[in-house]
Amino acid sequence: MNLKDRLEGGLKEAMKSGDRVAVSAIRLSLAEIKNAAIDKRRALEDNEIVNILRSGVKKRHESIEMFTKGGRQDLVDKESAEIKVLEGFLPAGLSAAELEALVAAAIAETGAASMKDIGKVMKAVLPRVAGRADGSEINKLIRAKLPA
């Protein structure tokens, strides 16, 4: 069963159980997936859907930050609940140790020697990570490991 089918099944379950937050989060994600498929003029693969879901989670984290500054705890709670729903459909993330090992291997493979080589290392790491870690986290790790 692909990820889009799992989302559609999750939507049906949420509708049956009356979980409005889950219905809202999943419907929005399915709409984003449909729009992306229309733009690309083909069905999306699971890794592309994972990227859309991760983007949705990231947007909600940014919203939480803004709502917290604005003193809107009700909206913070809603966004947090939506994040939990979406994370239930995402593949398990990489541990810090696994991510460090991937970055170290990519640095060794590319022969990166300075900060100028960040792009090479990112290009080598991102396909291996396949949406299981955030690009900014990877970038920070690479910057920490490469000499200036």
DOMIVEX-657525 format. One record per residue: z negated, x, y of N, C-alpha, C in turn; residue in one letter. Coordinates in steps of 0.1 Angstrom, whole numbers, padded with zeros to 4 digits, always signed. Atoms other than C-alpha are relative to their C-alpha. Example, Ala and Ser with C-alpha at 12.3 -4.5 7.8 and 13.67 -1.06 7.14 Angstrom:
+0000+0009-0012-0078+0123-0045+0000+0009+0012A;+0000-0009-0011-0071+0137-0011-0008-0008+0011S;
//
This chain:
+0000+0009-0012+0000+0000+0000+0000+0009+0012M;+0000-0008-0012+0010+0015+0033-0010-0005+0011N;+0010+0003-0010-0011+0015+0064+0002-0013+0008L;-0003+0012-0007+0007-0013+0082-0004-0012-0009K;+0004+0011+0009+0001-0036+0051-0015-0001+0000D;+0015+0001+0000-0036-0026+0051-0005-0006+0013R;+0004+0006-0013-0038-0035+0088+0002-0015+0000L;-0003+0015+0001-0022-0069+0082-0010-0007-0009E;+0011+0006+0009-0046-0075+0053-0013-0001+0007G;+0013+0000-0007-0075-0065+0075+0000-0011+0011G;-0001+0010-0010-0063-0089+0102-0003-0014-0007L;+0002+0013+0007-0062-0118+0076-0015-0001-0003K;+0014+0000+0004-0097-0109+0064-0009-0003+0013E;+0007+0002-0012-0110-0107+0100+0001-0014+0005A;-0002+0014-0004-0095-0141+0108-0008-0009-0008M;+0008+0009+0010-0111-0157+0077-0015+0001+0003K;+0015-0002-0002-0145-0142+0085-0004-0004+0015S;+0004+0003-0014-0143-0151+0122-0004+0011+0009G;+0004-0012-0007-0147-0116+0134+0010+0002+0012D;-0009-0001-0011-0132-0118+0169+0004+0014+0005R;-0002-0013-0005-0136-0082+0178+0010+0007-0009V;-0009-0006+0009-0118-0070+0147+0014-0006+0001A;-0013+0007-0002-0090-0096+0152+0007+0006+0012V;-0006-0005-0012-0085-0084+0187+0005+0014-0001S;-0003-0014+0001-0085-0047+0179+0013+0002-0009A;-0011-0002+0009-0061-0051+0149+0013-0006+0006I;-0012+0007-0006-0037-0075+0167+0006+0010+0010R;-0005-0010-0010-0034-0050+0196+0007+0012-0007L;-0005-0012+0007-0028-0021+0172+0014-0004-0006S;-0012+0004+0006-0002-0041+0153+0012-0002+0010L;-0010+0002-0011+0016-0050+0186+0005+0014+0004A;-0005-0014-0004+0017-0013+0196+0009+0006-0011E;-0009-0005+0011+0031-0004+0161+0013-0007+0001I;-0012+0007+0000+0057-0031+0164+0009+0005+0012K;-0007-0005-0011+0067-0019+0199+0006+0014-0002N;-0005-0014+0003+0070+0017+0187+0011-0001-0010A;-0010+0001+0010+0091+0006+0158+0013-0005+0007A;-0011+0005-0008+0114-0013+0182+0006+0011+0008I;-0005-0011-0008+0117+0017+0204+0007+0011-0008D;-0006-0010+0009+0125+0040+0175+0012-0006-0009K;-0010+0007+0007+0148+0014+0159-0001+0002-0015R;+0002-0001+0015+0133+0019+0124-0015-0003-0003R;+0014+0002+0004+0101+0013+0105-0007+0013+0002A;+0008-0012-0002+0073+0037+0113-0006+0005-0014L;+0006-0005+0011+0059+0060+0087-0016+0000+0002E;+0015+0001-0001+0021+0061+0080-0005+0010+0010D;+0005-0009-0010+0016+0093+0100+0002-0004+0014N;-0003+0005-0013+0032+0077+0130-0010-0011+0004E;+0010+0011-0002+0009+0047+0126-0014+0006+0003I;+0013-0007-0002-0021+0070+0123-0001+0005+0014V;+0000-0005-0014-0011+0086+0156-0002-0012+0010N;+0002+0012-0009-0009+0051+0173-0015-0004-0001I;+0014+0004+0001-0044+0042+0159-0009+0010+0007L;+0009-0010-0006-0059+0075+0170+0001-0001+0016R;-0002+0002-0015-0044+0069+0205-0008-0012+0005S;+0008+0012-0003-0060+0035+0205-0015+0003+0001G;+0014-0004+0000-0094+0050+0196-0003+0009+0012V;+0002-0009-0012-0090+0077+0223-0001-0008+0013K;+0000+0009-0012-0082+0050+0249-0013-0007+0002K;+0013+0007+0000-0113+0031+0239-0011+0009+0004R;+0010-0009-0004-0134+0062+0243+0000+0002+0015H;-0001-0002-0015-0121+0067+0278-0005-0012+0007E;+0005+0013-0006-0128+0030+0286-0015+0000-0001S;+0015+0000+0001-0164+0034+0273-0006+0009+0011I;+0005-0009-0011-0169+0063+0297+0001-0007+0013E;-0002+0007-0013-0156+0043+0326-0010-0012+0001M;+0009+0011+0000-0176+0012+0316-0015+0004+0002F;+0014-0006-0001-0208+0033+0313-0003+0003+0014T;+0002-0003-0014-0203+0046+0348-0001-0012+0008K;+0001+0012-0008-0198+0011+0360-0011-0009-0004G;+0012+0008+0004-0229-0002+0343+0004-0013-0008G;-0004+0012+0008-0210-0027+0320-0003+0002-0015R;+0004-0002+0013-0229-0024+0288+0006-0010-0010Q;-0007+0010+0008-0213-0056+0274+0014+0005-0005D;-0013-0005+0003-0179-0040+0276+0000+0013-0009L;+0002-0012+0008-0192-0007+0262-0002-0004-0015V;+0003+0005+0014-0205-0026+0231+0013-0005-0006D;-0012+0006+0005-0172-0044+0227+0010+0011-0004K;-0009-0011+0002-0151-0012+0229-0005+0009-0012E;+0005-0007+0011-0175+0006+0205+0002-0007-0014S;-0003+0008+0012-0171-0022+0179+0014+0001-0004A;-0015-0001+0003-0133-0020+0182+0003+0014-0006E;-0002-0014+0005-0135+0018+0176-0004+0000-0015I;+0005+0000+0014-0155+0012+0144+0011-0007-0009K;-0010+0007+0008-0128-0013+0132+0012+0009-0002V;-0012-0009+0001-0099+0011+0139-0003+0012-0009L;+0003-0012+0008-0117+0041+0124+0000-0004-0015E;+0000+0004+0014-0120+0021+0091+0014+0001-0006G;-0014-0001+0005-0082+0023+0088+0006+0014+0001F;-0004-0013-0001-0079+0059+0097-0004+0009-0012L;+0004-0009+0011-0079+0087+0071-0012+0008+0005P;+0011-0008-0003-0110+0108+0069+0004+0012+0008A;-0003-0011-0008-0111+0135+0095-0004+0013-0007G;+0004-0013+0006-0114+0172+0088-0013+0005+0005L;+0013-0005-0005-0147+0189+0089+0003+0012+0009S;-0002-0012-0009-0153+0217+0114+0004+0012-0008A;-0003-0012+0008-0152+0243+0087+0015+0000-0005A;-0014+0001+0005-0118+0230+0073+0009+0003+0011E;-0009-0002-0012-0103+0229+0108+0000+0015+0004L;+0001-0015-0003-0115+0265+0115+0008+0008-0010E;-0007-0008+0010-0100+0277+0082+0015-0002+0003A;-0015+0003-0003-0066+0260+0091+0004+0008+0012L;-0004-0008-0012-0066+0276+0125+0000+0015-0002V;+0000-0014+0003-0075+0310+0112+0012+0004-0008A;-0011-0002+0008-0048+0308+0086+0013+0000+0008A;-0012+0001-0008-0022+0297+0112+0001+0012+0010A;+0000-0012-0008-0032+0326+0135+0005+0012-0008I;-0004-0012+0008-0028+0351+0107+0015-0001-0004A;-0014+0002+0004+0006+0336+0096+0009+0002+0012E;-0009-0001-0011+0021+0335+0131-0002+0014+0007T;+0002-0013-0006+0007+0369+0141-0004-0001+0014G;+0004+0002-0014-0008+0355+0173-0010+0011+0004A;+0008-0010-0005-0023+0382+0194-0007-0003+0013A;+0006+0003-0013-0031+0366+0227+0002-0014+0003S;-0001+0014-0004-0033+0334+0246+0015-0005+0002M;-0014+0003-0001+0005+0335+0251+0005-0007-0013K;-0004+0004+0013+0008+0326+0214-0006-0014-0004D;+0006+0013+0003-0011+0293+0216+0010-0010-0006I;-0011+0009+0005+0021+0273+0212+0004+0002-0014G;-0004-0004+0014+0031+0291+0180-0011-0005-0009K;+0011+0003+0009-0003+0285+0165-0001-0015-0001V;+0001+0015+0000-0004+0248+0175+0011-0006-0008M;-0012+0005+0008+0031+0243+0160-0003+0002-0015K;+0003-0003+0015+0018+0258+0127-0011-0009-0005A;+0012+0008+0005-0015+0238+0126+0003-0015+0000V;-0001+0015-0001-0004+0203+0137+0006-0007-0013L;-0006+0007+0012+0018+0195+0106-0011+0000-0011P;+0010-0001+0011-0011+0206+0083-0011-0010+0002R;+0011+0009-0003-0036+0185+0101+0004-0015-0002V;-0006+0013+0002-0014+0154+0100-0009-0012+0005A;+0008+0011-0006-0035+0132+0124-0015-0001-0004G;+0014+0000+0005-0069+0141+0108-0009+0007+0010R;+0009-0007-0010-0081+0160+0139+0008-0002+0014A;-0005+0002-0014-0076+0157+0177+0007+0013+0005D;-0007-0012-0005-0051+0181+0193-0008+0008+0010G;+0009-0008-0010-0076+0190+0221-0010+0008-0008S;+0009-0008+0008-0101+0201+0194+0006+0012-0006E;-0007-0012+0005-0075+0223+0178+0003+0010+0010I;-0003-0009-0011-0065+0238+0211-0013+0008+0004N;+0013-0007-0003-0102+0246+0219-0003+0011-0010K;+0003-0010+0011-0106+0263+0185+0009+0012+0001L;-0010-0011-0001-0074+0283+0190-0004+0009+0012I;+0003-0008-0012-0085+0294+0225-0013+0008-0003R;+0012-0008+0003-0119+0305+0211+0003+0011-0009A;-0002-0011+0010-0104+0326+0184+0010+0011+0005K;-0009-0010-0005-0076+0343+0204-0006+0007+0012L;+0005-0008-0012-0084+0371+0228+0008-0003+0012P;-0007+0003-0012-0075+0366+0264+0010+0011+0003A;
//
